[in-house]
Amino acid sequence: VCLTAFFASKVEHESKHCNGKGFQRPGSSAFDRVYTANQNCGHAYPTFLAMLWCAGLLCSQAPAAFAGLMYLFVRQKYFVGYLGERTQSTPGYLFGKRIILFLFLMSVAGILNYYLIFFFGSDFEMYIKTITSAISPLLLIP
């Protein structure tokens, strides 16, 4: 919520800075970049929440929480990079995609473990938690 409020305040500041009349789109390049970055972050947020919730519920909470914090940091980096040249936002975008993929794979592993328990009686929960805990620090590598 704080990150979204920060993005919205940047849009408001840039809107007032461009022509001082509130939220009218003046067509300035700086305002368009801030507005577009805010929209992009807003559109990706529901997907992030769904993946975070599923990964934490179905697999392991600690690596999911770590990946969630990293994602929020990466979104901040993406937003700030978008304020400069558009090529500066690319590393944040790619890093965010990698974190979403990690959360998705955690969710899939949790679902597969559930079906393995249900059909075969084999529980791999400890192995999955160990693997995700070991892999989650690798998210720090750019």
C-alpha positions, 0 to 999 in steps of 0.5 A, spaced: 500 500 500 505 504 501 509 503 495 502 504 491 501 511 495 508 513 493 507 511 486 500 515 486 504 521 489 509 521 484 504 522 478 500 527 482 507 531 483 508 531 476 501 533 474 502 539 478 509 540 476 507 540 469 501 545 468 499 546 476 491 544 474 491 538 477 490 531 474 489 534 466 494 530 462 498 535 459 502 531 454 509 532 457 514 527 456 515 527 464 508 526 466 507 520 461 513 516 463 510 517 471 503 515 469 505 509 465 510 507 470 504 507 475 499 504 470 504 498 469 505 497 476 498 497 478 496 492 473 502 487 475 500 488 482 494 483 482 498 478 479 503 478 484 498 478 490 495 472 487 502 468 486 504 470 493 498 468 496 498 461 492 506 460 494 505 461 501 499 457 502 501 451 498 508 451 499 512 455 504 511 461 507 518 464 509 521 463 501 514 466 499 515 472 504 522 473 502 520 473 494 515 478 496 519 483 499 524 482 493 518 484 488 516 490 492 524 492 492 524 491 484 518 494 483 521 500 486 527 500 482 522 499 475 518 505 477 525 509 478 528 507 472 522 508 468 522 516 470 529 516 467 530 513 460 525 507 458 531 502 458 533 504 465 527 500 467 528 494 463 533 490 469 527 491 474 522 489 469 526 482 468 528 481 475 520 482 477 519 477 472 524 472 475 521 473 482 514 472 479 516 465 476 519 463 482 513 464 486 509 461 480 514 455 481 513 454 488 505 454 487 506 449 482 510 445 487 505 445 492 500 443 488 504 437 485 505 435 492 498 435 494 496 430 488 502 426 490 500 425 497 492 424 495 494 419 490 500 416 492 501 417 499 508 420 498 509 427 502 515 431 499 513 437 503 520 437 507 524 437 500 520 442 497 521 447 503 528 445 503 529 447 496 525 453 496 529 456 502 536 454 498 533 457 492 530 464 494 537 467 496 539 466 489 533 471 487 538 476 489 543 475 483 541 480 478 
